Amino acid sequence: MTQRSPAGDALTALVLPVFELNGEFLAAAHDITEPTGLTPAWWQVLGATLDEPLSVADIARRVGLGLARQSVQRTANLLVDKGWAVYVDNPNHKRAKLLEPTPKGRETVAALRDAQHAWSDAVGAEVGEDELRSFEATLVKILAASRDYRGSSA
């Protein structure tokens, strides 16, 4: 059995806290969305369409969190059923409709802004902007290195 390098040990030590951070972000998103009736996943999918209508496949790719197209499809259908979004014709594809927020959907997402800003301002102030920017840069490097490794070993 081979031993990990010190850098490998350092990366491995980050895994559980990053998973825990993901869980904390999801819990905070739940707290933020709960008063509106949205779930964090619904917010994520609806938010992806605020700038332009997108197909379900485009949303799955854009969100970038490994969501399956089928999962995004179920969420999109729920958003339509609840009146937060509508399907519109896609000029580039006859069958793949585009998801677009309704005025109600836009208002609901806008209503989340104040709560999201309050949360991010409070947490950001406690941690500090410089430390957060440094952490972001490190995360971007880790993501790129992992993607490079997985791409080269495929």
C-alpha positions, 0 to 999 in steps of 0.5 A: 500500500502506498503512502499519501504525500503531505499534499495528499494528506492536506487535501484529504483533510479538507474533504469532510469539512468541505462536505460539512460546508456543503451541508451547511450551505444547503441548510442556510439555503433552506432557511432562506427559501422556506418562507417563500415556499421554494426549496433550495433546489427549486431556487437553484433551477429557477435562478439559472433562468433569470437572465435567459430561458434555458432548456432543462439540459442547459440548466443541468450543465449550467448549474454545474453541481452534477445534477442529472437532467432528469432531476432538473426536469422534475424540478422544472415541472414542479416550478411550472405546476406551482406557477413560478415558471413556464415552458416556452418554445425553443427556436433551436429545438422543436421538442426541448422547450425552454424554462422561463420564470413567470412574474411570480417566479421573479418576484419570489427570487427577488424576495429571497435577496434580502435574506440571502444578503443578510446571511452572506453579509453576517457570515462574510463579516465574521470570516473576513473578505480577504480570507474568503477570497483566498479560500475561493482561489484555493477552491478554484485551483482544487477543482481545476486540478481534480478535473485535470486529473480525472480528464487525464486518467479517463 
